[in-house]
Amino acid sequence: MITTTTPNIEGYKITDYKGIVVGEAIMGANVVRDLFAGITDIIGGRSGAYESKLADARKTAIDELEQRAAQLGANAVAGVDLDYEVVGNSMLMVSASGTAVVIA
């Protein structure tokens, strides 16, 4: 399935719009990861643990978005937007939304 942030898909014609689809993922970070991230914040550098968690959440949200589009009979999702939010003290929410379309 083609999934793109652009409103059109170059080389294809959108023949039908199936509706808006959303995929969401909420991931918790554990205490050990929080501790090492805190140390990284103090001494500088990147937090590989959080980057990995963020990548997992993003993939989960996009996978769910694509599954919901397929359930509507779409073969692509156009205009995808990714949003990131912190929920509570240690939860990360990634939301992916877009328009499920049929392309030819």
VMD Tcl script that builds the backbone (N, CA, C; Angstrom):
set m [mol new atoms 312]
animate dup $m
set s [atomselect $m all]
$s set {name element resname resid chain x y z} {
  {N N MET 1 A 0.843 -1.176 0.000}
  {CA C MET 1 A 0.000 0.000 0.000}
  {C C MET 1 A 0.886 1.236 0.000}
  {N N ILE 2 A 0.583 2.176 -0.891}
  {CA C ILE 2 A 1.318 3.436 -0.921}
  {C C ILE 2 A 0.733 4.341 0.160}
  {N N THR 3 A 1.611 4.859 1.001}
  {CA C THR 3 A 1.219 5.778 2.059}
  {C C THR 3 A 2.108 7.009 1.927}
  {N N THR 4 A 1.483 8.172 1.742}
  {CA C THR 4 A 2.273 9.372 1.468}
  {C C THR 4 A 1.698 10.594 2.179}
  {N N THR 5 A 2.559 11.548 2.462}
  {CA C THR 5 A 2.123 12.793 3.083}
  {C C THR 5 A 1.579 13.775 2.055}
  {N N THR 6 A 1.780 13.502 0.788}
  {CA C THR 6 A 1.318 14.409 -0.259}
  {C C THR 6 A -0.163 14.182 -0.567}
  {N N PRO 7 A -0.861 15.212 -1.060}
  {CA C PRO 7 A -2.289 15.051 -1.354}
  {C C PRO 7 A -2.552 14.236 -2.621}
  {N N ASN 8 A -1.576 14.151 -3.492}
  {CA C ASN 8 A -1.684 13.371 -4.721}
  {C C ASN 8 A -0.566 12.348 -4.753}
  {N N ILE 9 A -0.737 11.321 -5.571}
  {CA C ILE 9 A 0.284 10.283 -5.690}
  {C C ILE 9 A 0.780 10.305 -7.128}
  {N N GLU 10 A 1.977 10.827 -7.309}
  {CA C GLU 10 A 2.524 11.027 -8.650}
  {C C GLU 10 A 2.537 9.716 -9.437}
  {N N GLY 11 A 2.064 9.804 -10.683}
  {CA C GLY 11 A 2.035 8.631 -11.546}
  {C C GLY 11 A 0.764 7.811 -11.419}
  {N N TYR 12 A -0.116 8.192 -10.499}
  {CA C TYR 12 A -1.377 7.481 -10.279}
  {C C TYR 12 A -2.534 8.476 -10.303}
  {N N LYS 13 A -3.693 7.970 -10.611}
  {CA C LYS 13 A -4.902 8.781 -10.554}
  {C C LYS 13 A -5.766 8.273 -9.410}
  {N N ILE 14 A -6.226 9.181 -8.554}
  {CA C ILE 14 A -7.136 8.805 -7.479}
  {C C ILE 14 A -8.521 8.648 -8.099}
  {N N THR 15 A -9.068 7.432 -8.004}
  {CA C THR 15 A -10.363 7.153 -8.628}
  {C C THR 15 A -11.510 7.123 -7.628}
  {N N ASP 16 A -11.187 7.014 -6.333}
  {CA C ASP 16 A -12.244 6.972 -5.319}
  {C C ASP 16 A -11.663 7.367 -3.965}
  {N N TYR 17 A -12.454 8.093 -3.207}
  {CA C TYR 17 A -12.088 8.485 -1.852}
  {C C TYR 17 A -12.935 7.664 -0.891}
  {N N LYS 18 A -12.271 6.940 0.016}
  {CA C LYS 18 A -12.981 6.059 0.941}
  {C C LYS 18 A -13.222 6.679 2.310}
  {N N GLY 19 A -12.538 7.756 2.610}
  {CA C GLY 19 A -12.743 8.429 3.887}
  {C C GLY 19 A -11.465 8.596 4.687}
  {N N ILE 20 A -11.602 9.279 5.797}
  {CA C ILE 20 A -10.467 9.540 6.687}
  {C C ILE 20 A -10.198 8.300 7.531}
  {N N VAL 21 A -8.927 7.966 7.654}
  {CA C VAL 21 A -8.520 6.843 8.502}
  {C C VAL 21 A -7.493 7.339 9.515}
  {N N VAL 22 A -7.479 6.689 10.670}
  {CA C VAL 22 A -6.574 7.072 11.754}
  {C C VAL 22 A -5.953 5.818 12.351}
  {N N GLY 23 A -4.687 5.894 12.676}
  {CA C GLY 23 A -4.002 4.845 13.422}
  {C C GLY 23 A -3.335 5.491 14.627}
  {N N GLU 24 A -3.420 4.839 15.769}
  {CA C GLU 24 A -2.845 5.409 16.985}
  {C C GLU 24 A -2.043 4.356 17.732}
  {N N ALA 25 A -1.025 4.829 18.403}
  {CA C ALA 25 A -0.231 3.945 19.257}
  {C C ALA 25 A 0.158 4.715 20.508}
  {N N ILE 26 A -0.081 4.101 21.652}
  {CA C ILE 26 A 0.346 4.689 22.920}
  {C C ILE 26 A 1.344 3.728 23.542}
  {N N MET 27 A 2.522 4.234 23.785}
  {CA C MET 27 A 3.607 3.414 24.308}
  {C C MET 27 A 4.077 3.968 25.633}
  {N N GLY 28 A 4.344 3.073 26.553}
  {CA C GLY 28 A 4.882 3.468 27.850}
  {C C GLY 28 A 6.380 3.259 27.869}
  {N N ALA 29 A 7.061 4.083 28.604}
  {CA C ALA 29 A 8.504 3.927 28.778}
  {C C ALA 29 A 8.751 3.380 30.179}
  {N N ASN 30 A 9.696 2.460 30.291}
  {CA C ASN 30 A 9.917 1.879 31.616}
  {C C ASN 30 A 10.915 2.687 32.441}
  {N N VAL 31 A 11.006 2.373 33.705}
  {CA C VAL 31 A 11.817 3.144 34.649}
  {C C VAL 31 A 13.300 3.112 34.291}
  {N N VAL 32 A 13.831 1.971 33.897}
  {CA C VAL 32 A 15.254 1.868 33.547}
  {C C VAL 32 A 15.550 2.767 32.357}
  {N N ARG 33 A 14.692 2.715 31.345}
  {CA C ARG 33 A 14.872 3.559 30.161}
  {C C ARG 33 A 14.829 5.035 30.562}
  {N N ASP 34 A 13.889 5.403 31.453}
  {CA C ASP 34 A 13.783 6.788 31.928}
  {C C ASP 34 A 15.062 7.219 32.639}
  {N N LEU 35 A 15.619 6.329 33.458}
  {CA C LEU 35 A 16.844 6.637 34.186}
  {C C LEU 35 A 17.990 6.918 33.225}
  {N N PHE 36 A 18.198 6.039 32.241}
  {CA C PHE 36 A 19.294 6.222 31.289}
  {C C PHE 36 A 19.054 7.441 30.397}
  {N N ALA 37 A 17.809 7.721 30.066}
  {CA C ALA 37 A 17.495 8.914 29.273}
  {C C ALA 37 A 17.826 10.170 30.078}
  {N N GLY 38 A 17.538 10.133 31.396}
  {CA C GLY 38 A 17.868 11.261 32.261}
  {C C GLY 38 A 19.360 11.516 32.319}
  {N N ILE 39 A 20.140 10.440 32.394}
  {CA C ILE 39 A 21.602 10.569 32.403}
  {C C ILE 39 A 22.071 11.152 31.080}
  {N N THR 40 A 21.497 10.687 29.968}
  {CA C THR 40 A 21.857 11.203 28.655}
  {C C THR 40 A 21.541 12.688 28.564}
  {N N ASP 41 A 20.402 13.108 29.138}
  {CA C ASP 41 A 20.037 14.520 29.127}
  {C C ASP 41 A 21.065 15.363 29.883}
  {N N ILE 42 A 21.596 14.834 30.975}
  {CA C ILE 42 A 22.558 15.571 31.795}
  {C C ILE 42 A 23.901 15.682 31.094}
  {N N ILE 43 A 24.387 14.572 30.526}
  {CA C ILE 43 A 25.726 14.583 29.927}
  {C C ILE 43 A 25.692 14.919 28.440}
  {N N GLY 44 A 24.523 14.973 27.867}
  {CA C GLY 44 A 24.397 15.300 26.446}
  {C C GLY 44 A 24.345 14.047 25.596}
  {N N GLY 45 A 23.941 14.215 24.367}
  {CA C GLY 45 A 23.866 13.094 23.449}
  {C C GLY 45 A 22.437 12.699 23.152}
  {N N ARG 46 A 22.310 11.682 22.354}
  {CA C ARG 46 A 20.990 11.209 21.929}
  {C C ARG 46 A 20.537 10.060 22.819}
  {N N SER 47 A 19.240 9.957 22.975}
  {CA C SER 47 A 18.669 8.881 23.768}
  {C C SER 47 A 18.186 7.781 22.825}
  {N N GLY 48 A 19.031 6.792 22.610}
  {CA C GLY 48 A 18.702 5.683 21.714}
  {C C GLY 48 A 17.470 4.919 22.164}
  {N N ALA 49 A 17.282 4.790 23.471}
  {CA C ALA 49 A 16.130 4.051 23.990}
  {C C ALA 49 A 14.834 4.743 23.595}
  {N N TYR 50 A 14.777 6.056 23.746}
  {CA C TYR 50 A 13.564 6.787 23.390}
  {C C TYR 50 A 13.386 6.870 21.881}
  {N N GLU 51 A 14.476 7.002 21.145}
  {CA C GLU 51 A 14.375 7.027 19.685}
  {C C GLU 51 A 13.795 5.712 19.173}
  {N N SER 52 A 14.222 4.617 19.752}
  {CA C SER 52 A 13.711 3.304 19.373}
  {C C SER 52 A 12.226 3.178 19.703}
  {N N LYS 53 A 11.837 3.634 20.890}
  {CA C LYS 53 A 10.439 3.589 21.317}
  {C C LYS 53 A 9.570 4.449 20.397}
  {N N LEU 54 A 10.074 5.603 20.025}
  {CA C LEU 54 A 9.353 6.492 19.124}
  {C C LEU 54 A 9.181 5.857 17.748}
  {N N ALA 55 A 10.216 5.221 17.234}
  {CA C ALA 55 A 10.142 4.538 15.939}
  {C C ALA 55 A 9.120 3.402 15.985}
  {N N ASP 56 A 9.092 2.654 17.088}
  {CA C ASP 56 A 8.117 1.565 17.242}
  {C C ASP 56 A 6.688 2.105 17.237}
  {N N ALA 57 A 6.460 3.197 17.960}
  {CA C ALA 57 A 5.125 3.788 18.034}
  {C C ALA 57 A 4.693 4.317 16.666}
  {N N ARG 58 A 5.606 4.956 15.959}
  {CA C ARG 58 A 5.296 5.481 14.627}
  {C C ARG 58 A 4.935 4.358 13.667}
  {N N LYS 59 A 5.706 3.276 13.683}
  {CA C LYS 59 A 5.433 2.129 12.806}
  {C C LYS 59 A 4.077 1.508 13.137}
  {N N THR 60 A 3.778 1.361 14.415}
  {CA C THR 60 A 2.499 0.794 14.840}
  {C C THR 60 A 1.332 1.654 14.355}
  {N N ALA 61 A 1.447 2.973 14.510}
  {CA C ALA 61 A 0.372 3.880 14.093}
  {C C ALA 61 A 0.167 3.829 12.575}
  {N N ILE 62 A 1.248 3.794 11.813}
  {CA C ILE 62 A 1.133 3.738 10.346}
  {C C ILE 62 A 0.587 2.390 9.898}
  {N N ASP 63 A 1.036 1.309 10.529}
  {CA C ASP 63 A 0.504 -0.024 10.195}
  {C C ASP 63 A -1.005 -0.083 10.435}
  {N N GLU 64 A -1.454 0.473 11.563}
  {CA C GLU 64 A -2.879 0.482 11.888}
  {C C GLU 64 A -3.654 1.345 10.882}
  {N N LEU 65 A -3.088 2.469 10.503}
  {CA C LEU 65 A -3.690 3.345 9.496}
  {C C LEU 65 A -3.894 2.583 8.189}
  {N N GLU 66 A -2.874 1.873 7.740}
  {CA C GLU 66 A -2.951 1.111 6.495}
  {C C GLU 66 A -3.972 -0.021 6.588}
  {N N GLN 67 A -4.042 -0.690 7.732}
  {CA C GLN 67 A -5.028 -1.764 7.914}
  {C C GLN 67 A -6.451 -1.227 7.827}
  {N N ARG 68 A -6.691 -0.080 8.442}
  {CA C ARG 68 A -8.031 0.511 8.397}
  {C C ARG 68 A -8.387 0.968 6.981}
  {N N ALA 69 A -7.404 1.471 6.248}
  {CA C ALA 69 A -7.642 1.867 4.855}
  {C C ALA 69 A -7.992 0.644 4.007}
  {N N ALA 70 A -7.269 -0.442 4.208}
  {CA C ALA 70 A -7.537 -1.673 3.456}
  {C C ALA 70 A -8.934 -2.211 3.765}
  {N N GLN 71 A -9.376 -2.098 5.007}
  {CA C GLN 71 A -10.714 -2.553 5.384}
  {C C GLN 71 A -11.808 -1.765 4.656}
  {N N LEU 72 A -11.485 -0.533 4.261}
  {CA C LEU 72 A -12.443 0.285 3.523}
  {C C LEU 72 A -12.366 0.031 2.012}
  {N N GLY 73 A -11.421 -0.815 1.594}
  {CA C GLY 73 A -11.264 -1.111 0.176}
  {C C GLY 73 A -10.282 -0.203 -0.539}
  {N N ALA 74 A -9.496 0.556 0.220}
  {CA C ALA 74 A -8.498 1.453 -0.367}
  {C C ALA 74 A -7.204 0.698 -0.664}
  {N N ASN 75 A -6.434 1.226 -1.611}
  {CA C ASN 75 A -5.120 0.652 -1.879}
  {C C ASN 75 A -4.002 1.677 -1.684}
  {N N ALA 76 A -4.349 2.840 -1.092}
  {CA C ALA 76 A -3.367 3.876 -0.779}
  {C C ALA 76 A -3.946 4.813 0.271}
  {N N VAL 77 A -3.047 5.561 0.912}
  {CA C VAL 77 A -3.474 6.594 1.865}
  {C C VAL 77 A -2.709 7.864 1.500}
  {N N ALA 78 A -3.456 8.933 1.229}
  {CA C ALA 78 A -2.853 10.211 0.845}
  {C C ALA 78 A -3.010 11.217 1.981}
  {N N GLY 79 A -2.132 12.223 1.973}
  {CA C GLY 79 A -2.227 13.305 2.947}
  {C C GLY 79 A -1.993 12.880 4.376}
  {N N VAL 80 A -1.087 11.942 4.585}
  {CA C VAL 80 A -0.837 11.430 5.936}
  {C C VAL 80 A -0.169 12.499 6.800}
  {N N ASP 81 A -0.665 12.623 8.021}
  {CA C ASP 81 A -0.119 13.550 9.008}
  {C C ASP 81 A 0.208 12.759 10.262}
  {N N LEU 82 A 1.387 12.992 10.813}
  {CA C LEU 82 A 1.799 12.330 12.056}
  {C C LEU 82 A 1.809 13.351 13.179}
  {N N ASP 83 A 1.206 12.989 14.299}
  {CA C ASP 83 A 1.191 13.845 15.477}
  {C C ASP 83 A 1.772 13.072 16.660}
  {N N TYR 84 A 2.492 13.779 17.515}
  {CA C TYR 84 A 3.127 13.185 18.690}
  {C C TYR 84 A 2.660 13.936 19.928}
  {N N GLU 85 A 2.282 13.192 20.962}
  {CA C GLU 85 A 1.840 13.792 22.221}
  {C C GLU 85 A 2.395 12.985 23.384}
  {N N VAL 86 A 2.650 13.661 24.494}
  {CA C VAL 86 A 3.017 12.991 25.735}
  {C C VAL 86 A 1.742 12.881 26.565}
  {N N VAL 87 A 1.447 11.671 27.017}
  {CA C VAL 87 A 0.249 11.413 27.812}
  {C C VAL 87 A 0.707 11.001 29.207}
  {N N GLY 88 A 0.262 11.731 30.207}
  {CA C GLY 88 A 0.688 11.420 31.573}
  {C C GLY 88 A 2.166 11.738 31.743}
  {N N ASN 89 A 2.819 10.980 32.629}
  {CA C ASN 89 A 4.232 11.232 32.907}
  {C C ASN 89 A 5.185 10.477 32.003}
  {N N SER 90 A 4.759 9.310 31.489}
  {CA C SER 90 A 5.730 8.524 30.744}
  {C C SER 90 A 5.114 7.776 29.565}
  {N N MET 91 A 3.993 8.282 29.052}
  {CA C MET 91 A 3.356 7.630 27.910}
  {C C MET 91 A 3.512 8.523 26.688}
  {N N LEU 92 A 3.772 7.895 25.556}
  {CA C LEU 92 A 3.926 8.605 24.303}
  {C C LEU 92 A 2.831 8.144 23.353}
  {N N MET 93 A 2.116 9.100 22.752}
  {CA C MET 93 A 1.082 8.749 21.783}
  {C C MET 93 A 1.498 9.275 20.414}
  {N N VAL 94 A 1.435 8.391 19.434}
  {CA C VAL 94 A 1.662 8.770 18.045}
  {C C VAL 94 A 0.365 8.508 17.306}
  {N N SER 95 A -0.089 9.507 16.570}
  {CA C SER 95 A -1.324 9.396 15.807}
  {C C SER 95 A -1.005 9.667 14.345}
  {N N ALA 96 A -1.479 8.800 13.458}
  {CA C ALA 96 A -1.316 8.973 12.023}
  {C C ALA 96 A -2.702 9.056 11.410}
  {N N SER 97 A -2.945 10.094 10.605}
  {CA C SER 97 A -4.244 10.228 9.953}
  {C C SER 97 A -4.019 10.566 8.486}
  {N N GLY 98 A -4.987 10.196 7.667}
  {CA C GLY 98 A -4.898 10.466 6.236}
  {C C GLY 98 A -6.195 10.094 5.565}
  {N N THR 99 A -6.215 10.201 4.238}
  {CA C THR 99 A -7.394 9.877 3.457}
  {C C THR 99 A -7.162 8.576 2.709}
  {N N ALA 100 A -8.028 7.610 2.966}
  {CA C ALA 100 A -7.964 6.319 2.273}
  {C C ALA 100 A -8.506 6.528 0.848}
  {N N VAL 101 A -7.725 6.116 -0.147}
  {CA C VAL 101 A -8.103 6.320 -1.545}
  {C C VAL 101 A -7.869 5.050 -2.358}
  {N N VAL 102 A -8.511 5.023 -3.500}
  {CA C VAL 102 A -8.251 3.986 -4.491}
  {C C VAL 102 A -7.508 4.664 -5.633}
  {N N ILE 103 A -6.370 4.092 -6.006}
  {CA C ILE 103 A -5.580 4.652 -7.110}
  {C C ILE 103 A -5.510 3.643 -8.252}
  {N N ALA 104 A -5.338 4.172 -9.444}
  {CA C ALA 104 A -5.180 3.325 -10.618}
  {C C ALA 104 A -4.018 3.822 -11.457}
}
mol reanalyze $m
mol bondsrecalc $m
mol representation Tube
mol addrep $m
